Amino acid sequence: MRRLVGLCACLGLVCLGATPAWAGQGQGVSGLDTVWVLVAAYLVFFMQAGFAMVETGLTRAKNAVNILAKNLMDFAVATIIFYLVGYGLMFGAGNSFVGTSGWALEGFKDTNLPVLAAWFFQAVFCGTAATIVSGAMAERTRFGAYLVATAVLSGLVYPVIGHWSWGGGWLSRLGFFDFAGSSVVHSTGGWAGLVGAAMLGPRIGKYSPDGSPRVVAGHNLPLAVLGVFILWFGWFGFNPGSQLAASGADNARALALITVNTNLAAAAGALVAIGLAWAWFGKPDVSMAMNGALGGLVGITAPCAVVSMPAAIVIGAIAGAVVVCGVRMLDRIGVDDPVGAVSVHGLCGTWGTLAVGIWGQKALGLARDGLLHGGGLAQLGVQALGAAAIAGFSVACMLVVFWVLKHTMGLRVGRAEELRGLDIDEHGMEAYADFQIFTTT
């Protein structure tokens, strides 16, 4: 503990003593671009509320405080660690694998955006990647261990992957294209969540004695639907904001296309997911429609700037089907993902990354045309390589992290604590103190 306190003190002195390299700069900064990127960042930050509502609504009342605490602290942890080291690892000068400079924003220069605006926009993306894991590991994870995993994901795993794609690393040099982060943000979090969920094991009562999955219903579907609407709204900052500019006719047209593509894909994903669930299960399952919309949003995040509107509809529609099939597949192989985070973010993120190589157009800014526009397999091959590398790195790193946590701090709560609910034992409070909550499973 003394060593930890000493390390924190040293970091604090370094931060206080450093003279920010961005102080006094501003030549070439665009006021319009800066305002737009900051407004977009505010929308992405509001997505944290959407994630909190979706995850809380789709889980049981006895764990609501725990879900809310994780989503709140995800962003707090990600903010500090991304300021101290993450942004440097991601965008600092270094090599093709990782940045090796720029700690606490030292040495960065303004572009069309002030350094602080660029950092804040990237920080809210980092928070998004971190909070995806929460849903996949819901209702049985120790709070302290979860925060340690969040710190590693925010401070190391996500920034390194981001450097490969957005920081001038090896994937960007190959022509890999992920406009707003289908893989960089969403798959990174989704695959980390898969590792965590698999290592934790299923919740008590999720599977019957014969191994067939049971439905563990969430406690507040209206709250979950509200969360989806918040996320859908926030995505209009997530994708259009990644243009990083709003001035000039070309940027204006690009923003309009990105916005429309984002909306079309979400709608198509919701329609296909509810239709497929209706045909498959005999009822129009609104939870599948919710995740179908989110899957469409995740799927269009990589190609939104370089595909046509009809292509966006097809990409979103396929993502909706991927969600439904993914949820069924994970249930059957024994991976308990309470909110469908792996299917929405891991599988649909990978799908969206590949879609760039199928429908992407050079005329819209891609380095080469995709498969269906006469470009052959070149771009699709690069996209597949990037998606595989990102998935592999995220899985490998988080396997180590969760294994260490499992054998040190402990990763899963005890049986009695899980049955009572994490709110009481982990946090000493209830979300609905005036109501009787049944906790048999």
LUMRO-263688 format. One record per residue (C-alpha): residue number from 1; residue in three letters; x, y, z. Coordinates in nm, 2 decimals. Layout:
BEGIN
num, residu, u, v, w
NUM, ALA, X, Y, Z
...
***
This chain:
BEGIN
num, residu, u, v, w
1, MET, 0.00, 0.00, 0.00
2, ARG, 0.29, 0.24, 0.08
3, ARG, 0.44, 0.18, -0.26
4, LEU, 0.11, 0.24, -0.43
5, VAL, 0.07, 0.57, -0.24
6, GLY, 0.43, 0.67, -0.33
7, LEU, 0.37, 0.59, -0.70
8, CYS, 0.06, 0.80, -0.70
9, ALA, 0.24, 1.09, -0.53
10, CYS, 0.52, 1.07, -0.79
11, LEU, 0.27, 1.08, -1.07
12, GLY, 0.10, 1.37, -0.92
13, LEU, 0.42, 1.57, -0.88
14, VAL, 0.52, 1.49, -1.24
15, CYS, 0.18, 1.61, -1.36
16, LEU, 0.19, 1.93, -1.15
17, GLY, 0.55, 2.00, -1.25
18, ALA, 0.51, 1.95, -1.62
19, THR, 0.46, 2.25, -1.85
20, PRO, 0.18, 2.16, -2.09
21, ALA, 0.32, 2.18, -2.45
22, TRP, -0.01, 2.30, -2.57
23, ALA, -0.02, 2.61, -2.36
24, GLY, -0.03, 2.93, -2.57
25, GLN, -0.08, 2.74, -2.90
26, GLY, -0.39, 2.79, -3.12
27, GLN, -0.27, 2.89, -3.47
28, GLY, -0.47, 2.70, -3.73
29, VAL, -0.74, 2.59, -3.48
30, SER, -1.09, 2.60, -3.63
31, GLY, -1.36, 2.73, -3.40
32, LEU, -1.64, 2.55, -3.59
33, ASP, -1.45, 2.22, -3.59
34, THR, -1.37, 2.25, -3.23
35, VAL, -1.73, 2.32, -3.12
36, TRP, -1.86, 2.04, -3.33
37, VAL, -1.61, 1.78, -3.19
38, LEU, -1.68, 1.89, -2.84
39, VAL, -2.06, 1.87, -2.88
40, ALA, -2.02, 1.53, -3.04
41, ALA, -1.80, 1.43, -2.74
42, TYR, -2.08, 1.54, -2.50
43, LEU, -2.32, 1.32, -2.69
44, VAL, -2.08, 1.02, -2.66
45, PHE, -2.04, 1.09, -2.29
46, PHE, -2.42, 1.08, -2.26
47, MET, -2.40, 0.72, -2.40
48, GLN, -2.27, 0.62, -2.06
49, ALA, -2.62, 0.69, -1.92
50, GLY, -2.76, 0.47, -2.20
51, PHE, -2.53, 0.18, -2.12
52, ALA, -2.62, 0.21, -1.75
53, MET, -3.00, 0.21, -1.83
54, VAL, -2.98, -0.09, -2.07
55, GLU, -2.77, -0.30, -1.84
56, THR, -2.97, -0.21, -1.53
57, GLY, -3.30, -0.28, -1.70
58, LEU, -3.19, -0.62, -1.85
59, THR, -3.06, -0.75, -1.52
60, ARG, -3.23, -0.82, -1.19
61, ALA, -3.33, -0.55, -0.93
62, LYS, -3.10, -0.70, -0.67
63, ASN, -2.80, -0.60, -0.88
64, ALA, -2.91, -0.26, -1.00
65, VAL, -2.68, -0.06, -0.77
66, ASN, -2.38, -0.27, -0.88
67, ILE, -2.45, -0.21, -1.25
68, LEU, -2.49, 0.16, -1.19
69, ALA, -2.17, 0.18, -0.98
70, LYS, -1.97, -0.01, -1.25
71, ASN, -2.09, 0.22, -1.53
72, LEU, -2.02, 0.53, -1.32
73, MET, -1.67, 0.42, -1.22
74, ASP, -1.58, 0.29, -1.57
75, PHE, -1.58, 0.64, -1.70
76, ALA, -1.40, 0.78, -1.39
77, VAL, -1.12, 0.53, -1.41
78, ALA, -1.09, 0.56, -1.79
79, THR, -1.08, 0.94, -1.78
80, ILE, -0.78, 0.95, -1.53
81, ILE, -0.58, 0.67, -1.68
82, PHE, -0.64, 0.78, -2.04
83, TYR, -0.51, 1.13, -1.94
84, LEU, -0.20, 1.00, -1.77
85, VAL, -0.09, 0.72, -2.01
86, GLY, -0.36, 0.61, -2.25
87, TYR, -0.35, 0.90, -2.49
88, GLY, 0.02, 0.88, -2.52
89, LEU, 0.02, 0.51, -2.59
90, MET, -0.24, 0.57, -2.86
91, PHE, -0.13, 0.89, -3.03
92, GLY, 0.22, 0.96, -2.91
93, ALA, 0.53, 0.92, -3.12
94, GLY, 0.67, 0.57, -3.10
95, ASN, 0.67, 0.27, -3.33
96, SER, 0.42, 0.08, -3.54
97, PHE, 0.30, -0.11, -3.23
98, VAL, 0.26, 0.16, -2.96
99, GLY, 0.32, 0.52, -2.88
100, THR, 0.61, 0.59, -2.64
101, SER, 0.56, 0.95, -2.55
102, GLY, 0.30, 1.21, -2.46
103, TRP, 0.23, 1.12, -2.10
104, ALA, -0.03, 1.36, -1.94
105, LEU, -0.06, 1.52, -2.29
106, GLU, 0.30, 1.65, -2.28
107, GLY, 0.43, 1.73, -2.63
108, PHE, 0.12, 1.72, -2.83
109, LYS, 0.04, 2.01, -3.07
110, ASP, -0.28, 2.17, -3.18
111, THR, -0.41, 2.08, -3.53
112, ASN, -0.75, 2.21, -3.65
113, LEU, -0.85, 2.11, -3.30
114, PRO, -0.70, 2.21, -2.97
115, VAL, -0.52, 1.92, -2.80
116, LEU, -0.76, 1.93, -2.51
117, ALA, -1.06, 1.89, -2.75
118, ALA, -0.90, 1.60, -2.93
119, TRP, -0.81, 1.43, -2.60
120, PHE, -1.16, 1.47, -2.46
121, PHE, -1.32, 1.32, -2.77
122, GLN, -1.09, 1.02, -2.75
123, ALA, -1.14, 0.99, -2.38
124, VAL, -1.52, 0.94, -2.41
125, PHE, -1.45, 0.67, -2.67
126, CYS, -1.22, 0.50, -2.42
127, GLY, -1.49, 0.51, -2.16
128, THR, -1.73, 0.34, -2.41
129, ALA, -1.49, 0.05, -2.48
130, ALA, -1.44, 0.00, -2.10
131, THR, -1.81, 0.00, -2.01
132, ILE, -1.91, -0.27, -2.27
133, VAL, -1.75, -0.53, -2.05
134, SER, -1.98, -0.46, -1.76
135, GLY, -2.29, -0.61, -1.92
136, ALA, -2.13, -0.93, -2.02
137, MET, -2.00, -0.99, -1.67
138, ALA, -2.31, -0.87, -1.49
139, GLU, -2.46, -1.01, -1.17
140, ARG, -2.16, -1.22, -1.04
141, THR, -1.84, -1.01, -1.06
142, ARG, -1.65, -0.87, -0.77
143, PHE, -1.65, -0.49, -0.79
144, GLY, -1.29, -0.44, -0.70
145, ALA, -1.16, -0.69, -0.95
146, TYR, -1.38, -0.54, -1.22
147, LEU, -1.23, -0.19, -1.16
148, VAL, -0.87, -0.33, -1.20
149, ALA, -0.97, -0.50, -1.53
150, THR, -1.12, -0.16, -1.64
151, ALA, -0.80, 0.02, -1.56
152, VAL, -0.59, -0.23, -1.77
153, LEU, -0.84, -0.22, -2.06
154, SER, -0.85, 0.16, -2.06
155, GLY, -0.48, 0.23, -2.00
156, LEU, -0.32, -0.04, -2.21
157, VAL, -0.54, -0.27, -2.43
158, TYR, -0.76, -0.01, -2.59
159, PRO, -0.48, 0.25, -2.65
160, VAL, -0.25, 0.00, -2.81
161, ILE, -0.53, -0.12, -3.04
162, GLY, -0.61, 0.24, -3.11
163, HIS, -0.25, 0.32, -3.20
164, TRP, -0.25, 0.04, -3.46
165, SER, -0.55, 0.19, -3.64
166, TRP, -0.57, 0.56, -3.56
167, GLY, -0.23, 0.65, -3.42
168, GLY, -0.02, 0.57, -3.73
169, GLY, 0.05, 0.21, -3.64
170, TRP, 0.09, -0.09, -3.86
171, LEU, -0.28, -0.15, -3.94
172, SER, -0.33, 0.21, -4.07
173, ARG, -0.02, 0.17, -4.29
174, LEU, -0.18, -0.14, -4.45
175, GLY, -0.49, 0.07, -4.53
176, PHE, -0.71, -0.07, -4.25
177, PHE, -1.02, 0.14, -4.22
178, ASP, -1.24, 0.17, -3.91
179, PHE, -1.40, 0.51, -3.92
180, ALA, -1.54, 0.54, -3.57
181, GLY, -1.45, 0.21, -3.41
182, SER, -1.65, -0.10, -3.49
183, SER, -1.34, -0.30, -3.40
184, VAL, -1.12, -0.05, -3.22
185, VAL, -1.39, 0.04, -2.97
186, HIS, -1.67, -0.21, -2.98
187, SER, -1.50, -0.54, -3.06
188, THR, -1.22, -0.46, -2.81
189, GLY, -1.48, -0.43, -2.54
190, GLY, -1.70, -0.71, -2.67
191, TRP, -1.42, -0.97, -2.69
192, ALA, -1.29, -0.86, -2.34
193, GLY, -1.64, -0.92, -2.21
194, LEU, -1.65, -1.27, -2.38
195, VAL, -1.33, -1.36, -2.19
196, GLY, -1.47, -1.23, -1.86
197, ALA, -1.81, -1.40, -1.90
198, ALA, -1.65, -1.74, -2.00
199, MET, -1.40, -1.72, -1.71
200, LEU, -1.67, -1.63, -1.45
201, GLY, -1.91, -1.91, -1.56
202, PRO, -2.29, -1.87, -1.59
203, ARG, -2.51, -1.72, -1.32
204, ILE, -2.67, -1.95, -1.07
205, GLY, -3.00, -2.08, -1.22
206, LYS, -2.91, -1.98, -1.58
207, TYR, -2.89, -2.35, -1.69
208, SER, -3.12, -2.63, -1.60
209, PRO, -2.98, -2.97, -1.49
210, ASP, -3.00, -3.10, -1.85
211, GLY, -2.79, -2.81, -1.97
212, SER, -3.06, -2.62, -2.15
213, PRO, -3.05, -2.24, -2.10
214, ARG, -3.32, -2.06, -1.90
215, VAL, -3.45, -1.71, -1.94
216, VAL, -3.33, -1.49, -1.65
217, ALA, -3.56, -1.19, -1.70
218, GLY, -3.44, -0.83, -1.65
219, HIS, -3.64, -0.63, -1.39
220, ASN, -3.72, -0.31, -1.59
221, LEU, -3.77, -0.33, -1.97
222, PRO, -3.89, 0.04, -1.99
223, LEU, -3.56, 0.14, -1.84
224, ALA, -3.37, -0.07, -2.09
225, VAL, -3.56, 0.07, -2.39
226, LEU, -3.49, 0.42, -2.26
227, GLY, -3.12, 0.33, -2.26
228, VAL, -3.14, 0.21, -2.62
229, PHE, -3.29, 0.55, -2.73
230, ILE, -3.02, 0.73, -2.54
231, LEU, -2.75, 0.52, -2.71
232, TRP, -2.91, 0.57, -3.05
233, PHE, -2.91, 0.94, -2.99
234, GLY, -2.56, 0.94, -2.86
235, TRP, -2.44, 0.76, -3.17
236, PHE, -2.51, 1.08, -3.37
237, GLY, -2.21, 1.21, -3.18
238, PHE, -2.01, 0.89, -3.20
239, ASN, -2.01, 0.84, -3.58
240, PRO, -2.05, 1.20, -3.72
241, GLY, -1.81, 1.33, -3.46
242, SER, -1.54, 1.10, -3.59
243, GLN, -1.52, 1.32, -3.90
244, LEU, -1.33, 1.56, -3.66
245, ALA, -1.44, 1.86, -3.87
246, ALA, -1.75, 2.05, -3.97
247, SER, -1.62, 2.34, -4.17
248, GLY, -1.65, 2.35, -4.54
249, ALA, -1.89, 2.19, -4.79
250, ASP, -1.71, 1.86, -4.81
251, ASN, -1.73, 1.80, -4.43
252, ALA, -2.09, 1.91, -4.43
253, ARG, -2.18, 1.65, -4.69
254, ALA, -1.99, 1.38, -4.51
255, LEU, -2.16, 1.46, -4.18
256, ALA, -2.50, 1.43, -4.35
257, LEU, -2.42, 1.10, -4.51
258, ILE, -2.27, 0.95, -4.19
259, THR, -2.57, 1.06, -3.99
260, VAL, -2.82, 0.91, -4.23
261, ASN, -2.63, 0.59, -4.27
262, THR, -2.61, 0.55, -3.89
263, ASN, -2.98, 0.60, -3.85
264, LEU, -3.07, 0.36, -4.14
265, ALA, -2.85, 0.08, -4.01
266, ALA, -3.00, 0.11, -3.66
267, ALA, -3.36, 0.09, -3.80
268, ALA, -3.28, -0.20, -4.02
269, GLY, -3.11, -0.39, -3.74
270, ALA, -3.41, -0.35, -3.51
271, LEU, -3.66, -0.46, -3.79
272, VAL, -3.46, -0.77, -3.88
273, ALA, -3.39, -0.87, -3.52
274, ILE, -3.76, -0.85, -3.41
275, GLY, -3.87, -1.02, -3.73
276, LEU, -3.63, -1.31, -3.69
277, ALA, -3.71, -1.35, -3.32
278, TRP, -4.08, -1.35, -3.41
279, ALA, -4.03, -1.62, -3.66
280, TRP, -3.79, -1.82, -3.44
281, PHE, -3.96, -1.79, -3.10
282, GLY, -4.32, -1.72, -3.20
283, LYS, -4.33, -1.37, -3.03
284, PRO, -4.19, -1.03, -3.13
285, ASP, -3.93, -1.01, -2.86
286, VAL, -3.86, -0.64, -2.78
287, SER, -3.53, -0.72, -2.61
288, MET, -3.41, -0.86, -2.94
289, ALA, -3.53, -0.55, -3.12
290, MET, -3.34, -0.34, -2.88
291, ASN, -3.01, -0.53, -2.93
292, GLY, -3.08, -0.54, -3.30
293, ALA, -3.08, -0.16, -3.32
294, LEU, -2.76, -0.15, -3.12
295, GLY, -2.61, -0.42, -3.34
296, GLY, -2.70, -0.21, -3.65
297, LEU, -2.53, 0.09, -3.49
298, VAL, -2.22, -0.10, -3.40
299, GLY, -2.21, -0.26, -3.75
300, ILE, -2.23, 0.07, -3.93
301, THR, -1.97, 0.24, -3.71
302, ALA, -1.67, 0.13, -3.92
303, PRO, -1.81, 0.19, -4.27
304, CYS, -2.05, 0.48, -4.21
305, ALA, -1.85, 0.74, -4.41
306, VAL, -1.76, 0.52, -4.71
307, VAL, -2.08, 0.33, -4.80
308, SER, -2.40, 0.43, -4.97
309, MET, -2.74, 0.45, -4.80
310, PRO, -2.87, 0.12, -4.95
311, ALA, -2.55, -0.05, -4.83
312, ALA, -2.60, 0.09, -4.48
313, ILE, -2.95, -0.07, -4.47
314, VAL, -2.81, -0.41, -4.57
315, ILE, -2.52, -0.38, -4.32
316, GLY, -2.76, -0.29, -4.04
317, ALA, -3.00, -0.57, -4.14
318, ILE, -2.73, -0.83, -4.13
319, ALA, -2.61, -0.70, -3.80
320, GLY, -2.97, -0.75, -3.66
321, ALA, -2.95, -1.12, -3.77
322, VAL, -2.61, -1.16, -3.62
323, VAL, -2.73, -1.04, -3.28
324, VAL, -3.02, -1.29, -3.27
325, CYS, -2.80, -1.58, -3.39
326, GLY, -2.52, -1.47, -3.16
327, VAL, -2.73, -1.47, -2.85
328, ARG, -2.86, -1.82, -2.93
329, MET, -2.51, -1.95, -3.00
330, LEU, -2.37, -1.82, -2.67
331, ASP, -2.65, -1.97, -2.48
332, ARG, -2.60, -2.30, -2.63
333, ILE, -2.22, -2.31, -2.56
334, GLY, -2.27, -2.21, -2.20
335, VAL, -2.15, -1.85, -2.21
336, ASP, -2.38, -1.64, -2.00
337, ASP, -2.40, -1.28, -2.13
338, PRO, -2.69, -1.12, -1.94
339, VAL, -2.73, -0.82, -2.18
340, GLY, -2.61, -0.96, -2.51
341, ALA, -2.29, -0.74, -2.51
342, VAL, -2.07, -1.00, -2.69
343, SER, -2.32, -1.04, -2.97
344, VAL, -2.39, -0.67, -3.01
345, HIS, -2.03, -0.54, -2.98
346, GLY, -1.80, -0.83, -3.05
347, LEU, -1.98, -1.00, -3.33
348, CYS, -2.14, -0.70, -3.49
349, GLY, -1.82, -0.50, -3.45
350, THR, -1.63, -0.76, -3.65
351, TRP, -1.91, -0.77, -3.91
352, GLY, -1.90, -0.39, -3.95
353, THR, -1.53, -0.40, -4.00
354, LEU, -1.56, -0.66, -4.27
355, ALA, -1.84, -0.47, -4.43
356, VAL, -1.59, -0.19, -4.52
357, GLY, -1.42, -0.43, -4.75
358, ILE, -1.74, -0.54, -4.92
359, TRP, -1.93, -0.21, -4.98
360, GLY, -1.67, 0.06, -4.92
361, GLN, -1.61, 0.31, -5.20
362, LYS, -1.29, 0.49, -5.30
363, ALA, -1.51, 0.78, -5.42
364, LEU, -1.62, 0.84, -5.06
365, GLY, -1.27, 0.84, -4.92
366, LEU, -1.16, 0.48, -4.88
367, ALA, -0.81, 0.39, -5.01
368, ARG, -0.94, 0.13, -5.25
369, ASP, -1.29, 0.01, -5.35
370, GLY, -1.45, -0.28, -5.17
371, LEU, -1.54, -0.62, -5.32
372, LEU, -1.88, -0.52, -5.46
373, HIS, -1.74, -0.20, -5.63
374, GLY, -1.48, -0.38, -5.83
375, GLY, -1.19, -0.36, -5.59
376, GLY, -1.15, -0.73, -5.54
377, LEU, -1.05, -0.89, -5.22
378, ALA, -0.76, -0.65, -5.12
379, GLN, -0.95, -0.42, -4.88
380, LEU, -1.16, -0.71, -4.74
381, GLY, -0.84, -0.90, -4.67
382, VAL, -0.69, -0.60, -4.48
383, GLN, -1.02, -0.56, -4.29
384, ALA, -1.02, -0.93, -4.19
385, LEU, -0.66, -0.91, -4.08
386, GLY, -0.73, -0.60, -3.87
387, ALA, -1.05, -0.75, -3.71
388, ALA, -0.86, -1.07, -3.63
389, ALA, -0.56, -0.89, -3.48
390, ILE, -0.78, -0.67, -3.26
391, ALA, -0.98, -0.96, -3.14
392, GLY, -0.67, -1.17, -3.07
393, PHE, -0.49, -0.90, -2.88
394, SER, -0.80, -0.81, -2.67
395, VAL, -0.87, -1.18, -2.59
396, ALA, -0.50, -1.26, -2.51
397, CYS, -0.45, -0.95, -2.28
398, MET, -0.78, -1.00, -2.09
399, LEU, -0.72, -1.37, -2.05
400, VAL, -0.41, -1.28, -1.85
401, VAL, -0.58, -1.00, -1.66
402, PHE, -0.88, -1.21, -1.56
403, TRP, -0.67, -1.51, -1.48
404, VAL, -0.45, -1.31, -1.24
405, LEU, -0.75, -1.14, -1.08
406, LYS, -0.92, -1.48, -1.04
407, HIS, -0.62, -1.62, -0.85
408, THR, -0.54, -1.31, -0.64
409, MET, -0.84, -1.08, -0.56
410, GLY, -1.10, -1.33, -0.67
411, LEU, -1.31, -1.26, -0.98
412, ARG, -1.65, -1.40, -0.88
413, VAL, -1.86, -1.33, -0.57
414, GLY, -1.96, -1.62, -0.34
415, ARG, -2.28, -1.82, -0.39
416, ALA, -2.47, -1.67, -0.10
417, GLU, -2.37, -1.32, -0.21
418, GLU, -2.49, -1.38, -0.57
419, LEU, -2.82, -1.52, -0.45
420, ARG, -2.88, -1.22, -0.22
421, GLY, -2.77, -0.98, -0.49
422, LEU, -2.45, -0.78, -0.52
423, ASP, -2.61, -0.46, -0.40
424, ILE, -2.63, -0.56, -0.04
425, ASP, -2.29, -0.73, 0.01
426, GLU, -2.08, -0.53, -0.24
427, HIS, -2.23, -0.18, -0.18
428, GLY, -2.44, -0.20, 0.14
429, MET, -2.75, -0.05, -0.02
430, GLU, -3.05, -0.13, -0.25
431, ALA, -3.18, 0.04, -0.56
432, TYR, -3.54, 0.00, -0.45
433, ALA, -3.53, 0.01, -0.07
434, ASP, -3.91, 0.05, -0.03
435, PHE, -3.99, -0.26, -0.23
436, GLN, -3.96, -0.63, -0.15
437, ILE, -3.72, -0.80, -0.39
438, PHE, -3.73, -1.18, -0.43
439, THR, -3.39, -1.33, -0.47
440, THR, -3.44, -1.70, -0.51
441, THR, -3.21, -1.71, -0.82
***
